[in-house]
């Protein structure tokens, strides 16, 4: 599957790389093999995986060419975002 990065997503990943060491490859790994995918706003989806004491969340849209990453962030609010099945 092709992954398309928006400029915003690249900038956010770089910020999180400086703060927590989150790499571009780690983001793509979560997108390709998430622990969980939950619906986001406006037709977006959120691939998420546990990382340390929180979650790495990758907001994306399905597009003809593949998956387009809209933004990336880490949060400690696991209880708020994790969906128990």
Sine and cosine of phi, psi and omega as CSV:
sin_phi,cos_phi,sin_psi,cos_psi,sin_omega,cos_omega
0.00,0.00,0.68,-0.73,0.02,-1.00
-0.99,0.15,0.67,-0.74,0.04,-1.00
-0.92,-0.39,0.80,-0.60,0.00,-1.00
-0.93,-0.37,0.84,-0.54,0.02,-1.00
-0.99,-0.10,0.75,-0.66,0.17,-0.98
-0.99,0.14,0.33,-0.94,0.04,-1.00
-0.87,0.50,-0.67,0.74,0.01,-1.00
-0.85,0.52,-0.72,0.70,-0.01,-1.00
-0.88,0.47,-0.65,0.76,0.04,-1.00
-0.89,0.46,-0.67,0.74,0.00,-1.00
-0.91,0.42,-0.67,0.74,0.00,-1.00
-0.92,0.40,-0.65,0.76,0.02,-1.00
-0.88,0.47,-0.65,0.76,0.01,-1.00
-0.90,0.44,-0.64,0.77,0.06,-1.00
-0.88,0.48,-0.71,0.71,-0.01,-1.00
-0.95,0.31,-0.44,0.90,0.10,-1.00
-0.90,0.43,-0.69,0.72,0.01,-1.00
-0.92,0.40,-0.63,0.77,-0.05,-1.00
-0.97,0.23,-0.74,0.68,-0.15,-0.99
-0.79,-0.61,0.04,1.00,0.01,-1.00
0.98,0.20,0.36,0.93,0.00,-1.00
-0.97,0.25,0.88,-0.47,-0.06,-1.00
-1.00,-0.02,0.29,-0.96,0.09,-1.00
-0.86,0.50,-0.66,0.75,0.01,-1.00
-0.89,0.45,-0.63,0.78,0.02,-1.00
-0.89,0.46,-0.67,0.75,0.04,-1.00
-0.88,0.47,-0.72,0.69,-0.01,-1.00
-0.91,0.41,-0.57,0.82,0.05,-1.00
-0.90,0.44,-0.67,0.74,0.04,-1.00
-0.90,0.44,-0.65,0.76,0.01,-1.00
-0.91,0.42,-0.64,0.77,-0.03,-1.00
-0.98,0.21,-0.53,0.85,-0.05,-1.00
-0.60,-0.80,0.92,0.38,-0.04,-1.00
-0.95,0.31,0.43,-0.90,0.15,-0.99
-0.95,0.30,-0.49,0.87,-0.06,-1.00
-0.40,-0.92,0.55,-0.84,0.12,-0.99
-0.82,-0.57,0.80,-0.61,-0.01,-1.00
-0.81,-0.59,0.44,-0.90,0.02,-1.00
-0.94,0.35,0.60,-0.80,0.07,-1.00
-0.94,-0.34,-0.35,-0.94,0.01,-1.00
-1.00,0.00,0.46,-0.89,0.14,-0.99
0.83,0.56,0.62,0.79,0.05,-1.00
0.99,0.13,0.05,1.00,0.03,-1.00
-0.99,0.13,0.28,-0.96,0.07,-1.00
-0.83,-0.56,0.38,-0.93,0.01,-1.00
-0.79,-0.61,0.91,-0.42,0.12,-0.99
-1.00,0.03,0.74,-0.67,-0.03,-1.00
-0.64,-0.77,0.46,-0.89,0.03,-1.00
-0.53,-0.85,0.53,-0.85,0.05,-1.00
-0.93,0.36,0.66,-0.75,0.06,-1.00
-0.57,-0.83,0.91,-0.42,-0.05,-1.00
0.87,0.49,-0.76,-0.65,-0.01,-1.00
-1.00,-0.05,0.30,0.95,-0.04,-1.00
-0.51,-0.86,-0.40,-0.91,-0.02,-1.00
-0.81,-0.58,0.65,-0.76,0.20,-0.98
-0.99,-0.11,0.84,-0.54,-0.07,-1.00
-0.89,-0.46,0.76,-0.65,-0.02,-1.00
-0.86,-0.50,0.94,-0.34,-0.01,-1.00
-1.00,0.02,0.80,-0.60,-0.08,-1.00
-0.57,-0.82,0.27,-0.96,0.10,-1.00
-0.86,-0.52,0.60,-0.80,0.15,-0.99
-0.99,0.15,0.81,-0.59,0.05,-1.00
-0.78,-0.62,0.26,-0.97,-0.03,-1.00
-0.80,0.60,-0.65,0.76,-0.08,-1.00
-0.98,0.19,-0.19,0.98,-0.02,-1.00
0.53,-0.85,-0.73,-0.69,0.03,-1.00
-0.88,-0.48,0.76,-0.65,-0.02,-1.00
-0.96,-0.27,0.88,-0.47,0.00,-1.00
-0.99,0.17,0.84,-0.54,-0.01,-1.00
-1.00,-0.02,-0.67,0.74,0.05,-1.00
-0.34,-0.94,0.22,-0.98,-0.04,-1.00
-0.64,-0.77,0.68,-0.73,0.13,-0.99
-0.36,-0.93,0.32,-0.95,0.06,-1.00
-0.92,-0.38,0.62,-0.79,0.04,-1.00
-0.65,-0.76,0.53,-0.85,0.07,-1.00
-1.00,0.00,-0.07,1.00,-0.07,-1.00
-1.00,0.07,0.89,0.46,-0.04,-1.00
-0.86,0.51,-0.72,0.70,-0.05,-1.00
-0.86,0.51,-0.55,0.84,-0.04,-1.00
-0.95,0.33,-0.62,0.79,-0.16,-0.99
-0.96,-0.27,-0.42,0.91,-0.07,-1.00
-0.97,0.25,0.73,-0.68,0.00,-1.00
-0.97,-0.23,0.90,-0.43,0.08,-1.00
-0.98,0.22,0.72,-0.70,-0.07,-1.00
-0.99,0.16,0.00,0.00,0.00,0.00
